[in-house]
Amino acid sequence: MTPRAPVTLFASLAAFASIAFVDSAHAAGAYCPGGAGRLSAHAVPAALQPSVAQVFGIDVAQVRDAAAVRCVGSQLLACWVGANLNCGKADTRRRLVGATAFCRDNPDAADVPMAATGHDTIYDWRCVKGRAVAGKVVMAADPQGYVAGNWKVVK
């Protein structure tokens, strides 16, 4: 191998990476053409994984393991589970079995932990005289029922 080979190899890899990114960015735009309806959240197709990774600043392997995409109109949205974020539908119920059980054991707890409520509830929970009470909304649900703040636009 000549001394110039590593430079040539690096240049080839850089060129390939830029082509792959352009192709995945194009695929993101083509994935939800002209507002063709809404898709439920599902695994990220291979062609879109580099674009989703860039949106969240993560490795493509993390996208494969813990990300989802869906269409809203002509926009492609992505969610990455990351730090226990919910990529499924938001839980808008005002009665939760786990919160009820927690409050039976902790009748005046000021906060009900997510271990009892789940990470998908939109409410702040507390216990009042052994009863679970849904407080203020702490996470907004979008029109499709997902936690709005967990989803980012993929371009």
N, C-alpha and C positions, 0 to 999 in steps of 0.2 A: 504494500500500500504506500502510495506517495504521500509526502507531507500535505499536499493540497486536497487529498481525499476527504478528510474530516470537514473542511470548509465546504466542499461540494456537497457532501452528505447533509450538512446542516442547511445549506441553501435549498436543497431538494425537499427536506422535511418542512421548512418554513413555507415554501410554496404550496406543498400539499395541505398544510394546516389552514392556510388562508383560503384555498379552494374549498376545503371541507366546511369552513365556517360560512362562506358565501352560499354554498349549496344548502346548508341547514337553515340559514336565515331565509332563503327563498322558500324552502319547504314549509317553514312556519307560516309564511304569508299564504301559501297555497293550501294549507291544511284546513282552513276555515273560509272557503271561498264565498264571497258575496253574501255573508250573513245566512249561510245555508243551515240554519237551525242550531240548536244547542246540543252538545254531546255531554253525557255524564262523564265524570272524572274517570280516567283510565290510565294505564301505564304509558310512559312516554315512548313513542316510536323511535327507533334507532336514528332515523334521519334528523330528528328534532333534539336529540340528547345534547349535542354541543351548544345549541342556542339556549336551552334551558339551563345548562351548567353555567353559561356566561351570565344569565340573568341573576342567579343566586350566588355567583362567585365560588362555585364548588367544582369538584372533579366529576367527570362524566360517570364514573363508577357509582358515585353517590346519587346521581340522577336515576341510574338503572335500579338502584336498590330502594329508593325512597322518594320518588317524585311522581307527580301525576299531571295530566293536561286535560283541558276541556275547551270547547268553543263557546263563546257567547257572541252571537251575531258573527261578524267576520273577524273578531279578535280571538287569538289563541292565548289562553291563560294557563299558567303553571303554578304548582304548589310543591314545596319540598318539606317533608315531614320535619327534618332538622331537629330542633329542640322541642320535641313533643307537639308540634303543630298538627292540627287536624286538617286533612285534605278531603275528608268526607263531608257530608251534610252537617250543618249546625244543628245542635239539639236545642229546640225552642220550648221544650216541655217545661211546665212550671211545677211539676211533681217528678222527682227522681227517686227511684228505689234506694240507690246508694246514699243519697243525701238524707233520706228519711231514716235509714238505719244508723247513719253517723249521728244524727241528732237525738235518736233514742238513747245512745250511749254518751252523748255530750250535749245535754239539754240546753245549755246557754252559750254554746260556742259562737264566737263572733264571726268566724270564718269556717266554711266547710271546704276541706281540701279537695283538689282535683282527683285524688285517688278515690274519693267517694262520688264526686259528680261526673267525672270523665272530663277529658280535655275539649269536648265539643259543645259544652253548654255555653249559652250566650249570657247567662246571668251570674251575678255575684250572689253567693248563697251564705246564709247564716242560720243559726238555730234560735228559735224563740220558744221557750218552755217545752223543749223536746220535739218541736215541729220544724221541719225544714222550710225555710222561706226564701223564695227567689226574690232577690233585690234588683238593683239597677242593671240595665243591659250594659255589659262590658265588652262585648264583641258584636258588631253588626253583621247580620246575615244579608247576603245579596239577594236579588230577585229569584235566583235559582235555588236558594236555600243553603249556600255554602258560606263559611266565615269569610267575609269580604277581605279582611286584612291579610289573609294567608295566601292570596292569589296575586300573581304578578303577570303583566302583559309580556308575551314573548314576541319580539319583532323579527 
